[in-house]
Amino acid sequence: MKITKLETFLVKPRWLFLKIHTDEGLVGLGEPILEGRAKTCAQAVDELAPYLIGKDPRRVVHHWQAMYRHAFYRGGPILTSALSGVEQALWDLAGKSLGVPVYQLFGGPTRDRVRLYKGGGDPNSIKEWVAKGFTAFKTGVAGGRPARIVENKAFVDRSVERFAALREAAGPEVDIGIDFHGAISPQTAKLLIKALEPYQPMFIEEPCQCQNVDVMAEIARGTHLPIATGERIFTKWGFREILEKHAATILQPDLCHAGGINEVRIIAGMA
């Protein structure tokens, strides 16, 4: 089997999908997307096409190594997202050629249930979704305006009061994570985390800019709450630093950004 064409599809408002065509009529599907950079990712995929056309798509790991390691510039959000989508489509072709789902190629399933969390907007909606069976939610910092570098007590109080209302609505058996979106300064993050601790969030996600691994590690050492990060970290090498510095206890790699299915499997193994 040989790859004959790579075809990308822009879907409004911000999605990009990939089809890899072969001479045997099989088509592999992937999602080489970075939010807000769909057209750039499409061009990045197009620049990978000369290497891939004419190759057997089933040599997935070999192609990943060749596209990543032979490049003068490696990693980064655009290149790794493009590579992730291509890798997904190659696995799709490998599975289809054998007539099995991709998870069988990785040794079969290790579970048949996955716990989901839902965005928790307000106390009433949390009660509604708990009644439907959800046991976990995630919310954001709601201080009434964007956070400043050095925050006042009113901002922290408003943010904590809103989380406390969600906790009261959900009850102690339900988990609620809170995402700082990397948009809170370290000094304000420390204040917020300390004030949130009595309500035991499930985790604090991206308490500061996730590239500031040393700062995140310092924040992690200052609280007993789990720190989560990973959607903006790329490849096993990016996650290695997070793990070595104990900057987080929950890793959140994104299959469309971190390097693809096999790379995320390696990251999970490292975790």
VOFIBA-536970 format. One record per residue (C-alpha): residue in three letters; x, y, z. Coordinates in steps of 0.1 Angstrom, whole numbers, plus 5000, padded with zeros to 4 digits. Example, Ala and Ser with C-alpha at 12.3 -4.5 7.8 and 13.67 -1.06 7.14 Angstrom:
<nodes>
Ala512349555078;Ser513749895071;
</nodes>
This chain:
<nodes>
Met500050005000;Lys501250354991;Ile500150705001;Thr498950894971;Lys497551224984;Leu497051425016;Glu493851635017;Thr492851885044;Phe489452025051;Leu488852355069;Val485552345088;Lys484252675103;Pro484752825127;Arg488152665137;Trp488552305128;Leu490852125104;Phe490551755093;Leu492851545072;Lys492351255048;Ile495351045037;His494550865005;Thr496250534993;Asp496450344961;Glu494350064976;Gly491350294982;Leu491750305020;Val491550655035;Gly492950755069;Leu491451035090;Gly493251265114;Glu492851605130;Pro495951825126;Ile494652135144;Leu495752405167;Glu493052645179;Gly493152965159;Arg495852835136;Ala493952605112;Lys495252755080;Thr498752745093;Cys498452385103;Ala497052305068;Gln500152445052;Ala502352255077;Val500651935066;Asp501152025030;Glu504852065037;Leu504951705050;Ala503351565019;Pro506551524997;Tyr508051295023;Leu504851085028;Ile503651044992;Gly504750704978;Lys505450565013;Asp503650265030;Pro501450435057;Arg501650135080;Arg505250215091;Val503750475115;Val506550505141;His509250515114;His507450795096;Trp506950985129;Gln510650965137;Ala511651075102;Met509251375101;Tyr510151485136;Arg513851405140;His515051485105;Ala513551835106;Phe515952125113;Tyr513252285135;Arg511552045159;Gly508552065181;Gly506452365189;Pro502652395187;Ile502252425149;Leu504752145138;Thr503651905165;Ser499951955159;Ala500451895122;Leu502451585130;Ser499751465154;Gly497051475128;Val499151295103;Glu500051025128;Gln496450975137;Ala495550915100;Leu498450675096;Trp497250465125;Asp493750475110;Leu495150335078;Ala497150065096;Gly494049955115;Lys491849955085;Ser494349755065;Leu494149485091;Gly490449515098;Val490949605135;Pro490449915156;Val493650115164;Tyr493450025201;Gln493949655192;Leu497349755177;Phe498349895211;Gly497649575230;Gly493849585234;Pro491649785258;Thr492649825294;Arg489249955304;Asp485749965290;Arg484450275309;Val485850635310;Arg484750885335;Leu483751225320;Tyr483551565336;Lys481251845324;Gly481752225323;Gly480052355354;Gly478452695348;Asp476252755377;Pro474752575408;Asn471452495391;Ser473052335360;Ile475452135383;Lys472351995401;Glu470751915368;Trp473751725355;Val474351545388;Ala470851415385;Lys471751285350;Gly474651085364;Phe477651315361;Thr480051295391;Ala482751555380;Phe482751905367;Lys485252175357;Thr484852545361;Gly487052855358;Val488153155379;Ala485253395381;Gly486353715397;Gly484153935377;Arg486854065353;Pro490253955340;Ala492753905367;Arg495554155373;Ile499154085381;Val498654175417;Glu495054125428;Asn492954275455;Lys491054085481;Ala487654145464;Phe488753955433;Val489853655454;Asp486753665475;Arg484353675445;Ser486253385428;Val486053175460;Glu482453255467;Arg481453135433;Phe483352815437;Ala481852765471;Ala478352795456;Leu479252525431;Arg480552305459;Glu477452355480;Ala475252265450;Ala477251955440;Gly477851815475;Pro480951655489;Glu480751335468;Val481051525435;Asp484451645421;Ile484951995407;Gly488152095391;Ile489052465384;Asp491052585354;Phe493152895358;His493852875320;Gly497452985326;Ala496053345327;Ile496653405364;Ser499953555377;Pro501853325401;Gln501353565431;Thr497553575425;Ala497453195418;Lys498953135452;Leu496353355470;Leu493553185451;Ile494752825457;Lys495152895494;Ala491553035496;Leu490152745476;Glu491752475496;Pro488852445522;Tyr486452355493;Gln488852085479;Pro488852125442;Met489551805423;Phe492551985407;Ile494052325398;Glu494652335361;Glu497352555346;Pro497752775377;Cys500252985358;Gln501752995323;Cys502352625316;Gln505752695300;Asn506952835334;Val507652485348;Asp509852595377;Val507152835388;Met504452565385;Ala506652335406;Glu506952595433;Ile503152645433;Ala502652265435;Arg504952245465;Gly502952505483;Thr499552315483;His498151975489;Leu495752015459;Pro496651835427;Ile498052045399;Ala497051965363;Thr498652065330;Gly499451935296;Glu497252055268;Arg499952305257;Ile502852075263;Phe504351895233;Thr506051555230;Lys507451315256;Trp510451555261;Gly508151845272;Phe506351625297;Arg509651485310;Glu510451825325;Ile506951845341;Leu507551505357;Glu511151545368;Lys510351875385;His507151745401;Ala505252035386;Ala501951845382;Thr500251525394;Ile497651515366;Leu498851525330;Gln496551635302;Pro498251565269;Asp496151655238;Leu496151395210;Cys496051665184;His498951865198;Ala501251645219;Gly502551425190;Gly499651185183;Ile498450855196;Asn501750675202;Glu503450975217;Val500551015242;Arg500750645250;Ile504450705258;Ile503651005279;Ala501050805298;Gly503650535305;Met506050795318;Ala503350925341;
</nodes>
